[in-house]
Amino acid sequence: MTKFVFIYHAPSTPLEAAPPAPEDMAAVMEQWQAWAGKVGTGMVDFGTPLAGGVRVLSGGSTAPSERNVVGYTIIEAADAGAALELARQHPHLNMPGGCEIEVHEAQQVPGM
């Protein structure tokens, strides 16, 4: 089995936007949990929401992240095709605003 990192992207939510209703959040989380059930024992790290990304540049300077990364998940799958199929079924893609998922294969670190 190979590890894959799913990186979730979503448009920025305006600061003045009202937070979602608790019942709406519960419905979304139910969809995410159902997807996690499809992954089954291949779930390595369900992940967590992310915010406030900062890029650290060579020389140590910083700048705001250029991508709206809102979370991640790490799974194990037989191959890239299986990982991509799980990504295609992910409820994150049904969220409003043009959400995306990047799928990256985790590579072995030489000598480790």
C-alpha positions in Angstrom: 0.0 0.0 0.0 1.1 3.5 -0.8 0.4 6.7 1.2 -1.3 9.6 -0.5 -1.9 13.1 0.9 -5.1 14.8 0.0 -4.8 18.6 0.1 -8.2 20.4 0.3 -8.6 23.8 -1.4 -11.7 26.1 -1.0 -12.4 29.7 -1.8 -11.9 32.2 1.1 -14.9 32.8 3.2 -15.5 36.5 3.7 -14.9 37.7 7.2 -18.4 39.1 7.4 -20.0 35.8 6.4 -22.3 34.2 9.0 -20.9 30.9 10.4 -22.8 27.8 9.2 -25.7 26.6 11.3 -24.9 23.7 13.7 -27.2 21.4 11.8 -25.6 22.3 8.5 -22.1 21.5 10.0 -23.5 18.2 11.4 -24.8 17.2 7.9 -21.4 18.0 6.3 -19.5 16.1 9.0 -21.8 13.1 8.4 -20.9 13.1 4.7 -17.2 13.3 5.6 -17.6 10.4 8.1 -19.4 8.3 5.5 -16.5 9.0 3.1 -14.0 8.0 5.8 -16.0 4.7 6.1 -15.3 4.0 2.4 -11.6 4.5 3.0 -11.8 2.1 5.9 -8.5 0.7 7.2 -6.7 2.8 4.6 -7.3 6.0 6.7 -3.9 7.0 8.1 -4.8 10.5 9.3 -8.3 12.0 8.9 -6.7 15.4 9.1 -7.9 18.7 10.4 -9.1 22.1 9.1 -6.2 24.5 8.3 -6.2 28.3 8.2 -3.8 31.2 8.1 -1.2 29.7 5.7 2.2 31.5 5.6 4.9 30.8 3.0 8.5 30.8 4.3 10.8 31.9 1.5 14.5 31.3 1.0 16.3 33.8 3.2 13.6 33.5 5.9 11.2 36.1 4.6 7.5 35.3 4.8 4.4 36.0 2.8 0.7 34.9 2.9 0.0 31.6 1.3 -1.1 32.0 -2.4 -3.5 29.0 -2.2 -6.5 28.6 0.0 -5.5 25.3 1.7 -8.3 24.4 4.1 -7.3 20.9 5.2 -5.6 17.6 4.5 -6.1 13.8 4.8 -3.5 11.0 4.6 -4.7 7.6 3.2 -3.2 4.4 2.1 -4.3 3.0 -1.3 -3.2 0.2 -3.6 -2.2 2.8 -6.3 -2.8 6.3 -7.6 -5.9 5.2 -9.5 -7.5 3.9 -6.3 -6.5 7.1 -4.4 -8.0 9.3 -7.2 -11.2 7.3 -7.2 -11.6 8.0 -3.5 -10.9 11.7 -4.1 -13.6 11.8 -6.8 -16.1 10.5 -4.3 -15.1 13.0 -1.6 -17.9 15.3 -0.2 -15.4 18.3 -0.2 -16.0 18.5 -4.0 -19.7 19.1 -3.4 -19.1 22.2 -1.3 -20.0 25.6 -2.9 -17.5 27.8 -4.5 -15.4 25.4 -6.7 -13.6 23.3 -4.1 -10.7 21.1 -5.2 -8.6 18.3 -3.9 -5.0 17.7 -4.8 -3.7 14.2 -4.5 0.0 13.6 -3.8 1.8 10.3 -3.5 4.0 10.3 -0.4 7.6 9.3 -1.4 10.1 7.4 0.7 12.9 9.5 2.2 16.2 8.0 1.1 18.1 6.6 4.1 15.2 6.7 6.5 
